[in-house]
Amino acid sequence: MMTSIGPRRSPAFWLAMFLVVLFLASCSTMEEKRDKFFAEGKEYYEKGDYIKARLQFKNALQIDPKFAEATLWIGKVELKLGNFRGAYGALSQAVQLKPELIEGQIILGQLLLLAKQLDQAEEKAKLVLDREPQNPEALMLSGALAQGRDQPDKALEIFAKVSSLKPDLIGAYLGTAAIQAKEKRPEAAAAALEKGIKANPKSIELLLARASLAESQKHPEEAESFLLKAVELEPKNTKLHIGLARHYIKAGQQDKAEKALKQNLLLEPDKESHAVALAQFQSIQGRRTEAEQTLTDFVAKNKDNLEARFALADFYISRGQPGRGQKVLREIAGQDPTGPKGMEAKNRLARMELGRGHVDEAEKMVAEILKDNPKDMTATQTAGLIALAQKDGLKAVNDFRVIAQDKPQDPENWLLLARAHLLNKEPEQAKDKAKKALELKPDYLEARKFLYSMFLEAKDYDGAIQTIQGYLRLNDKDANNLLALGETYARAGNNAKSREFFQKVVDLEPKNPQGYFHLALLNLKMKKTEEASKYLDKALAADSNFVPAVQILVGLYQEQKLPAKALAAAQQAVSHNPKNPQLQQILGEILLVQKQPKAAAAALEEAINLNPRQLAALRLLTVAYLQEADPDQVLSQLEQRTADPKSSPIYFLVLASLYERQQKYDKAIALYESMITRDLFSSLARNNLAYLLAEHQGTPENLARAWKLSSETLEDNPEEGSFLDTSGWIQCKQGNFAKAKLLLEKALTESPNQPSLLYHLGYCQLKLGETQAAQENFQKALDSKADFPYRQETEKLLKSVSGEGKP
């Protein structure tokens, strides 16, 4: 019989042992899964797939919620995704779980530095440096803190140490260069960057910084060399080509700039931003036809790229061709009828129609949008604007209330609601909503003007004064409110109080011309012209570019029959601000009045060169040329200028206008042909050419071409009265009187009481047998004080049809 050597184990013991082994095996398996998820997360991170990386790190945390390393990497992912708040939260949690996570502490310090929490950032740097005194990243953070605290010597010392410890930490070189540049030591800044480039020859950031420094030092060739090195390292980096293009544009090397922009389009042929950048460049160069071709080619190759179509629409609208822009927007709406881009296109079309006064058309479009998407806030806002235009206060209130509730932090919405309440005869609610807008944006001048105007229109001066003083209690140095209070007292007839508040503005802001200007206006109101002149002089001493003061001062001298003083005031203003086109125009006008056409022409030419869109200056310039003693010499000078490719294109319009006034129609026609070829003021040139062909060279062939030119012009600008007039007159010349009448009647709604247009419409009505209507329009044309070329013909026709019917 055998005996037992050790104690006998019960079945419960063996079951417990089995569970322990099972648990240990399970733990091992779970830890392996955790580490597998973590490793996969880091792989995705390195590949730049941050969404998948975050998912894997979160999977690791599902297994082990206290796995600090995974939480750290989630923080790094959030940083890459631009979620700084989320990154800070994750990193803070990671270092709480494991304070020795050096990387987490440093990144937190960097985030605190960015948030300008310098003391807290310093705590992180010190925490790491206490553990690892030679940690280059922590030293880098410490150097950046010294730089942020304006301790340049300390920062430079730390950056030098970082560079010796870790030559591939490029921040040290960038920081050193930034300090040296700020201290006006560009050679030292350049040396720091070049040392960094030598240690890190593939660093794009250092190369770009060195190029930027060279540009700031006016060394374009040096800048180009560093930019080209960066492009050589990353030839498919489109941002580098954009930087290179900007450099070439600044250096005046337009061919190279265009080549860089075209390279981006070759690298990414389906990215509309490259086509838009190229088109914008070509347009600025005056090559608008090429710019249009760039965009239309891109759209043709990328039919589903609706952003490119929007860019094309914007291009047409910016060129003054709203008709073509609308056509493209309609194409977008048709291609994406219920989608977000289609809705955006329809909304823009509705706003354009509303802006042109076509309320019914805008209303139809908005109704269509809201039918498909009742919560479209842009359409709802447009519906409110339509209601305002239709004087439907109740509907406007309902629409703007919806958008104000949707975006309660937008002050514009509350001001719109205020306007609606006022229209709906609810003044107290209007005031309340305007005040709400001002709560959100205290410097919202439009809301202030609206609120104050409500009191002033009701002649409730006490209410206005109390309201403005309420805002002044919050800020008694607010110049705009002080001016408003002064204006209110002036309206109330309290000139002494008005002067007091205008003087406060002068005392608070002696370099602000507004205080002096308002004191000048107050003195003018009180018939104290000498005092007014003194304050206007003071306004101009504060700001010599303050055009309103120049205008009133010059006008004052002219009223007083002091032409020499008027001229001196304008000349002085121009001498201080020769690049101000408005001041140049004022000087030109005075010289014209004083019969000095040559000097006037010089000032007006400068005004146009500074601002080619200043059409009033163009008209005055034409008058100045006509007043000169030798018109042939003037024409010769203008012809020379139009032959010079560097001259302003505006001279083409001036010369063509003079040709027409002198009845040199062949020359005017040839000049307009040239303008069309060169794409200069193309709509205006096509219209004027069409008119001259129809009026002065009206062969059947020329009439057909005139109609084609006019139709193209109307496609670009379907609402322009003068263009409609030209089209109607051509149709009249071709004998299409019914069609002509429709065009001319539409033109008259856009340009009412224009005498030439009234003559054209009357002539057309006469041909259709509408004698009474024709007579009325002839009489209106003759009643006009404006001179027009058909006055004698209008008088003859009116006499011939008076009581006699058709001639």
Sequence and secondary structure as in RCSB ss.txt:
>XXXX:A:sequence
MMTSIGPRRSPAFWLAMFLVVLFLASCSTMEEKRDKFFAEGKEYYEKGDYIKARLQFKNALQIDPKFAEATLWIG
KVELKLGNFRGAYGALSQAVQLKPELIEGQIILGQLLLLAKQLDQAEEKAKLVLDREPQNPEALMLSGALAQGRD
QPDKALEIFAKVSSLKPDLIGAYLGTAAIQAKEKRPEAAAAALEKGIKANPKSIELLLARASLAESQKHPEEAES
FLLKAVELEPKNTKLHIGLARHYIKAGQQDKAEKALKQNLLLEPDKESHAVALAQFQSIQGRRTEAEQTLTDFVA
KNKDNLEARFALADFYISRGQPGRGQKVLREIAGQDPTGPKGMEAKNRLARMELGRGHVDEAEKMVAEILKDNPK
DMTATQTAGLIALAQKDGLKAVNDFRVIAQDKPQDPENWLLLARAHLLNKEPEQAKDKAKKALELKPDYLEARKF
LYSMFLEAKDYDGAIQTIQGYLRLNDKDANNLLALGETYARAGNNAKSREFFQKVVDLEPKNPQGYFHLALLNLK
MKKTEEASKYLDKALAADSNFVPAVQILVGLYQEQKLPAKALAAAQQAVSHNPKNPQLQQILGEILLVQKQPKAA
AAALEEAINLNPRQLAALRLLTVAYLQEADPDQVLSQLEQRTADPKSSPIYFLVLASLYERQQKYDKAIALYESM
ITRDLFSSLARNNLAYLLAEHQGTPENLARAWKLSSETLEDNPEEGSFLDTSGWIQCKQGNFAKAKLLLEKALTE
SPNQPSLLYHLGYCQLKLGETQAAQENFQKALDSKADFPYRQETEKLLKSVSGEGKP
>XXXX:A:secstr
    SS    HHHHHHHHHHHHHHHHHHHHHHHHHHHHHHHHHHHHHT HHHHHHHHHHHHHH TT HHHHHHHH
HHHHHTT HHHHHHHHHHHHHH TT HHHHHHHHHHHHHTT HHHHHHHHHHHHHH TT HHHHHHHHHHHHHTT
 HHHHHHHHHHHHHH TT HHHHHHHHHHHHHTT HHHHHHHHHHHHHH TT HHHHHHHHHHHHHTT HHHHHH
HHHHHHHH TT HHHHHHHHHHHHHHT HHHHHHHHHHHHHHSTT HHHHHHHHHHHHHTT HHHHHHHHHHHHH
H TT HHHHHHHHHHHHHTT HHHHHHHHHHHHHHSSSSHHHHHHHHHHHHHHHHTT HHHHHHHHHHHHHH TT
 HHHHHHHHHHHHHTT HHHHHHHHHHHHHHSTT HHHHHHHHHHHHHTT HHHHHHHHHHHHHH TT HHHHHH
HHHHHHHTT HHHHHHHHHHHHHH TT HHHHHHHHHHHHHTT HHHHHHHHHHHHHH TT HHHHHHHHHHHHH
TT HHHHHHHHHHHHHH TT HHHHHHHHHHHHHTT HHHHHHHHHHHHHH TT HHHHHHHHHHHHHTT HHHH
HHHHHHHHHH TT HHHHHHHHHHHHHSS HHHHHHHHHHHHH TTS THHHHHHHHHHHHTT HHHHHHHHHHH
HHTTSSHHHHHHHHHHHHHHHS  HHHHHHHHHHHHHHHHH TT HHHHHHHHHHHHHTT HHHHHHHHHHHHHH
STT HHHHHHHHHHHHHTT HHHHHHHHHHHHH SS  TTHHHHHHHHHHHTTT   
